[in-house]
């Protein structure tokens, strides 16, 4: 029989409190992640489409890339440090790995329409994220933005991808494009002016 000062009972009670605190923290982290990721979905859809525009239409399933990225990002969210970088850039890094793996498989099966590996964690993606990614994929705002990007010369296309969607520093973008920082800044300002004039890309592109 446990006494009022029974150390075993105290340890069990404190253990229950600990597990409850862990579960609460995990629930809050999951809610925070879902809110952040939901806001990121439109940009990710646009990013996949712009990044893969040279491929045969429909060769890569953007919705599957977004959903697999959700699974991997959720798994690693506890290691995300907001002080070391922003959520958008962190998610892009994960999406790049997912897309690279998908494209490598495409080399082995060039005629197939590809998403992530069927043995991946994509089935763990909740229905609301799946619904959001499908809705975003069909949104007119995304279509208008992508149609505009299709009209751009290659250097402006790369600027939209590297600076606008991937949020890289302009100095890094200029180096990757082998142009001067001044040229990159001027081109970027012209692109932003065009996007503002057309009222597109506001929720997708940085600096707008």
C-alpha positions in Angstrom: 0.0 0.0 0.0 1.4 3.4 -0.9 2.0 5.9 1.9 1.4 9.6 1.5 5.2 10.1 1.0 5.7 7.0 -1.1 8.6 7.7 -3.5 7.4 5.2 -6.1 4.0 7.0 -6.3 5.7 10.3 -6.6 8.0 9.1 -9.4 5.0 7.6 -11.3 3.0 10.9 -11.0 6.0 13.0 -12.1 6.5 10.6 -15.0 2.8 11.1 -16.1 3.3 14.8 -15.9 6.5 14.5 -18.0 4.8 12.4 -20.7 1.8 14.7 -20.8 4.2 17.7 -21.2 6.0 16.0 -24.0 2.7 15.1 -25.8 1.5 18.7 -25.4 4.8 20.1 -26.8 4.6 17.7 -29.7 1.0 18.7 -30.5 2.0 22.4 -30.4 5.0 21.7 -32.6 2.8 19.8 -35.1 0.2 22.7 -35.2 3.0 25.2 -35.7 4.5 23.2 -38.5 1.2 22.7 -40.2 0.4 26.4 -40.2 3.9 27.3 -41.5 3.8 24.6 -44.2 0.2 25.4 -45.4 1.4 29.0 -46.1 4.4 27.5 -48.0 2.4 25.2 -50.3 1.6 27.7 -53.1 5.3 28.7 -53.4 6.3 25.0 -53.5 3.9 24.2 -56.2 5.2 27.1 -58.3 8.8 26.2 -57.5 8.4 22.6 -58.7 6.7 23.8 -61.9 9.3 26.4 -62.7 12.2 24.1 -61.8 10.9 21.3 -64.1 9.6 23.4 -67.0 12.1 21.9 -69.4 10.7 18.4 -68.8 7.8 16.9 -70.8 4.5 18.3 -69.5 3.2 16.2 -66.6 6.4 14.2 -66.2 6.8 15.2 -62.6 3.8 15.3 -60.2 4.1 18.6 -58.3 1.5 17.6 -55.8 3.3 14.4 -54.9 6.6 16.4 -54.4 4.8 18.8 -52.1 3.2 16.0 -50.1 6.4 14.0 -49.7 8.2 17.2 -48.7 5.6 17.6 -46.0 6.3 14.2 -44.6 10.1 14.7 -44.5 9.8 18.3 -43.1 7.5 17.2 -40.3 9.9 14.4 -39.4 12.8 16.9 -39.1 10.9 19.9 -37.7 12.2 19.5 -34.2 15.7 20.2 -35.7 14.6 23.3 -37.5 16.3 26.4 -36.0 14.4 29.6 -36.9 17.5 31.6 -35.8 19.7 29.9 -38.3 17.4 30.3 -41.3 13.8 30.9 -42.4 11.2 28.1 -42.8 10.7 28.7 -46.5 14.4 28.2 -47.4 14.6 25.1 -45.1 11.6 23.5 -46.8 13.0 24.3 -50.3 16.2 22.4 -49.3 14.1 19.4 -48.5 12.0 19.7 -51.6 15.2 19.9 -53.7 16.2 16.5 -52.3 12.8 15.0 -53.0 12.8 16.3 -56.6 16.4 15.2 -57.3 15.5 11.6 -56.2 12.4 11.7 -58.4 14.4 12.9 -61.4 17.0 10.2 -60.9 14.3 7.6 -61.0 13.0 9.3 -64.1 16.3 8.5 -65.9 15.6 4.8 -65.1 11.9 5.1 -66.2 11.8 7.9 -68.7 8.2 7.3 -69.9 6.6 7.2 -66.5 4.8 10.1 -64.8 6.7 10.4 -61.6 6.1 11.4 -58.0 8.2 10.3 -55.1 8.8 6.5 -54.5 5.6 4.7 -53.6 7.4 3.3 -50.6 8.0 6.8 -49.2 6.0 8.4 -46.4 3.6 10.1 -48.7 0.7 8.1 -47.4 1.2 9.7 -44.1 0.4 13.2 -45.5 -2.9 14.3 -43.9 -6.0 14.8 -46.1 -6.1 18.6 -45.5 -2.5 19.0 -47.0 -3.4 16.8 -49.9 -6.6 18.9 -50.5 -4.7 22.2 -50.2 -2.0 21.1 -52.7 -4.6 19.9 -55.2 -6.5 23.2 -54.9 -3.4 25.3 -55.2 -2.3 23.3 -58.3 -5.5 24.3 -60.0 -5.6 27.9 -58.8 -5.7 30.6 -61.5 -3.2 32.7 -59.6 -0.6 30.0 -60.0 -1.5 29.5 -63.6 -1.1 33.2 -64.4 2.2 33.3 -62.6 3.5 30.3 -64.5 2.3 31.6 -67.8 4.2 34.8 -67.2 7.4 33.0 -66.2 7.1 30.9 -69.5 7.4 34.2 -71.5 10.7 35.2 -69.8 14.2 34.9 -71.3 16.4 32.4 -69.6 18.2 34.9 -67.3 15.0 36.4 -66.0 13.6 32.9 -65.5 16.6 32.0 -63.4 16.2 35.2 -61.4 12.6 34.3 -60.6 13.6 30.8 -59.6 16.7 31.6 -57.6 15.7 34.9 -56.0 12.0 35.0 -56.2 11.1 31.5 -55.2 14.3 30.1 -53.5 14.9 33.4 -51.7 18.7 33.4 -52.3 20.7 36.5 -51.7 21.2 38.6 -54.9 25.0 38.3 -54.6 24.7 34.5 -54.6 22.2 34.7 -57.5 24.5 36.9 -59.5 27.5 34.5 -59.0 25.4 31.5 -60.0 24.3 33.3 -63.2 27.7 34.7 -64.0 26.5 38.3 -64.1 27.4 41.3 -62.0 25.5 42.1 -58.8 24.5 45.4 -60.3 23.0 43.7 -63.4 21.2 41.2 -61.2 19.7 44.0 -59.1 18.5 45.9 -62.1 17.0 42.9 -63.7 15.3 41.9 -60.5 13.8 45.3 -60.0 12.4 45.2 -63.6 10.9 41.8 -63.0 9.3 43.0 -59.7 7.8 46.0 -61.5 6.3 43.6 -64.2 4.9 41.3 -61.5 3.3 44.3 -59.6 1.9 45.7 -62.8 0.2 42.3 -63.5 -0.7 41.8 -59.9 0.6 38.3 -59.9 3.1 36.4 -57.7 2.3 38.3 -54.5 2.1 35.2 -52.3 4.8 33.4 -54.1 7.7 35.7 -54.8 9.9 37.5 -52.2 10.3 41.3 -52.3 6.8 41.8 -53.7 
